[in-house]
Amino acid sequence: MNGCRSTIYPFLLLLIGWARLGAQPILSDVPGLIPNPVAYRAQAGAYALPGQLTIDPDRRLSAETVATYRQLLQQAMRKPGQTASAKRSGVVRLRIDPAAVRQREGYRLVVAPNTLTLTGHDDAGVFYGLQTLVQLIEQSAAAGYRIPACTVDDYPRFSYRGMHLDVSRHLFPVTFIKKYIDLLAIYKINTFHWHLTDDQGWRIEIKGLPLLQEKAAYRTETMIGHKKELPHRFDGKRYGGYYSQAEVRDIVRYATQRHVTVIPEIEMPGHALAALSAYPELGCQKPDGAPGGPYKAATFWGIFDDVYCAGNEETFTFLERVLDEVIPLFPSKYIHIGGDECPKTRWKGCPRCQARIKAEHLADEHELQRYFIRRMERYLNGKGRQIIGWDEILEGGGLASANPALQLSPGATVMSWQGIKGGIEAMRQQHNAIMTPESHVYFDYYQSLYPEEPLTAAGYTPLSKTYRYEPLPADVAPADASYLRGVQGNAWSEYMDSPEKAEYMIVPRALAVAEIAWSQPNKRNYPDFLRRLRQQEPMLKRRDVHYANRFDEITDSVTVDASGRVTLRLSTTLPGAVIRYTTSGQEPTDKSPVYAEPLPIRQSGTVKASVFAEGRQRGRVFQKAFTISKATGKSVTFLTEPKGGYRPASPLIAVNGVAGTPRYNTGEWIGFQGSNAELVVDLQTAQMVSDIGTHVLVYHWQRMWAPTVLRVAVSEDGKTYRDVYEQTRFPVNGINPVEARFSPVRARYVRIQATNQGVIPAGEYGAGANAWLLLDEIRVE
C-alpha cells in the first residue's frame, strides 16, 4: 500500500494478544538499550570512558569498514565537558568468530573495567555490537561517563528489519536520507525501502528517458490542508525534483557501509500519473480507440484511475528500460514493484487491454494484473533479481494461480499491508512474507488524540499499539512460519512536508518496530521499553532528531456500566507522576485534585487534566467534553449492523456522552458501508421528550456520504412508532449536527433511520464503491 489509500480502510483486528509477548516485570538491570538484547549480564565494576577510543580491528574487516566504525565511535564520543579520564585513550577490540557467536548478525560485547571486546559472527554482527556500544557510550554521561561492566549476547529474531520512506509526495534532501539511514542503523534496522515513484512525482534519474526528469519529477502545485476538506486548496507553487544517479550511488554506498540494504520501489501498474505526464502514450486508449489523457502529475492525494496500459507493448519496453538503469544502482537482491491500488476502470474500457485479456486467455482484469506483475517478475528474474510487492500481487487467483503462466516465482515476496491475510496466504503457499499492516505500523497516522497534533492522514496508532504488534500470527503452522522474513514500518509523506515533520511522525514508533523485529518475544515489555526509551532521549536530542516526546501524556477511556453510569479513566505511563484534574473547564494546576480513581460523569461539562512530576507540569493539557442527556448510558439496539473499523465494541458508544471528532479516529463514529442505518435507543421508562440530536459525518474524499434522508421516530411500546423529524440536507463538509425539535411527546423508544447513498456516483472520488454513512452520539432531552 503506498499511502494514497482511503484512510477508512477497515482495520483488521489482530488476534495476537499482549499476553503472548510475555508481560514480565520490568527488566531493571538492563540499561537503556533499544532493541532489547537477547541476554544482558551485569558484572562488577565499570569502564571509565576515556577521552579517545581507537579500534583494534579484525584483519578481515576492510579499511573502509574500519574507517566507518571509527567515525561512528568518534561521533558517540563527542560529549560536553571533560572527565577525569579525558587524557586517557582506550581500545575497542573487534573480532569475527563464527564459532564463538553462532547466529548470523549476532555478537558478544564484553565491557570490563579495563577492556572493551566485541566479537561478531560476521561483519554485520560486529557492526550491531558496535551500535550497542555506541548507545552505552551515549548514555554514560548520566553515570559520570562510566559504562557498567557487562556481557551482552545478542542476535536478531528476523532477518528482514525494515523502514520505508515515501519521497514522491514530498522530496527529502540527501542529507536527511543519510541521517535517516544513520537512525535505522543505530537501532539495528537493516533495510531501507525507498519509495521513489508515484502519482505525485518521479524521483530517480533515468538517463535514457529524460522526460522523467523534465516533466514527471514535477507537479504544478501541492494541496494545502487535508484532502477531506472541500474545496481543495493549493499553494500554487511548482514542486519537485529528483535524485541523480550519482546521488543514488552515494546514498546506497553510505547505507551499505552501515549494513543497511536499500530496496528501491518502482510503482506499477498503478500510481503512474507522474510517468504518464511525461509519456502519455503509455496510458490506456479510450473505448473508441482514441488516446487517453491528458495527464499531469497529481497535485493532491488519492487513488487515480489512470494506470499503465497492460495491452500496450510500449509499456513493458518503458518499464524494462527503467529497470535496466535502476538495477545497477542497487545491489539488493530485491526490487519492489508496488502492485497495489490499481483500479481496473481504464483497463475495462481499453481496446488494447481487452485484446490482451483475450489473447492471453485471461479470465478478467484481475488476471490481467497478475499477467502484468508476472511478466515484470520474469524480466527481473532474468537479471538475477527477485520481486517484492504489496499484497495486491496476490490478485488473479492467489499465489497458486490455476494458470501456471501467472504463478509467481518461488522467490517472490509479499509485503502484507491490508492486515495480515496476505502475509498468511503467502506463507501457506511457501512464499516469503513481510508484515507491515496499516493498522499498526503506518506512521502517517496520529500518535496522539490531542487536538494540537500536526495534520496527518487519519487514524490513531499510538506508540503502545505499534509496540504491541506481533508479526507472527498464532494460527500459522511452524513450517509456514519459516517463511516470515520480518516486519517493516511505513512512512508515507503526503502530510510529512519537511524532515522535522517526518522525524516527529516516525520516531519513536520506528524504535518500536526495531524492537519487534530484533528482540525475542519474551524480551518485549512495554513499560520496560518506555524506561529504556526515556534513556535514549538525550542521544536523540544530541543527534537533532525531532522525535515525538508525547508518549507519557494522559490517555483515557470512557465506559458505561450496566446501570448506565458513565465513567472516565485517566492514565499516564510516566513513573512517579500524578494526574491532577478539574471538572469546571479550568486549566489544572498543582493545587487541583489528584486523580486517584475513575471519575463518574453525571452532568455535561469538560474534564481537563495534566501530568505533574517533580513539582512541575509535564506535557500538554488533556481535555474531554461530555454531553449527558436522557439517552446517556441507555440500551441501544442496531437493527442494521455497523461494519469494518466503524463497528463499535459496544452499541453504548452511541450514548456514552462523547461526540466524535472531525478526525474520525477516536472510535466514536459508527459506520455503515453500502447499507442503511437503523438503531433504537430504549430510555427504560416512558417520559416526555422534545429534542433529539445526533451527528452525521460527511467527507466525500474519504467516501463518507450523507444519508439521502434521516428520520427520527418515537414510540411508547417499541412497536408503533410516530415520525417526529426528517432531514434531507446535510450541507457541511464535516460534522453535520442533527437537531430534531418538536412538541413534547411521551416516549420510551427513540428510532433513527438513515438511508445510505449506496454506490458512489460517477465523477466522485471512489466512484462505483459503496458509500460509508457515519453517525455518532444520540442525545435526548
Secondary structure, DSSP 8 states (H G I E B T S, - for coil): --S-S-TT---------GGGG------TTS-S-SS--SEEEEEEEEEE--SEEEEE--TTS-HHHHHHHHHHHHHHH--SS--TTTT-EEEEEEEE-TTTS-STT-EEEEE-SS-EEEEESSHHHHHHHHHHHHHHHHHGGGGTSEEEEEEEEE--S-SEEEEEEE-SSS---HHHHHHHHHHHHHTT--EEEEE-EETTEE-B--TT-THIIIIITEES--EES-TTSSS-EE----EE--B-HHHHHHHHHHHHHTT-EEEEEEEESSS-HHHHHH-GGGB---TTS---------SS-S--S--B-TT-HHHHHHHHHHHHHHGGG---SEEEEE--S---HHHHH-HHHHHHHHHTT-SSHHHHHHHHHHHHHHHHHHTT-EEEEEGGGGTTT-SS-SSGGG---TT-EEEE-SSSHHHHHHHHTT-EEEE--HHHHBTTEES---TTS---SEEE--HHHHHT--SS-TTS-HHHHTTEEEEEEB---TT--SHHHHHHHHTTHHHHHHHHHHS-GGG--HHHHHHHHHHHHHHHHHTT------TTS-EEEEEE-TT--EEEEEE---TT-EEEEESSS----TTS-B--S-EEE-SSEEEEEEEEETTEEEEEEEEEEE---TTTT-EEEESS---GGGS-SSGGGGGSS----TT--SS--EEEESS-EEEEEEEEEEEEEEEEEEEEEEBGGGTB---SEEEEEEESSSSS-EEEEEE-----SEEEEEEEEEEEEEEEEEEEEEE---B--TTSTTTTSB-EEEEEEEEE-
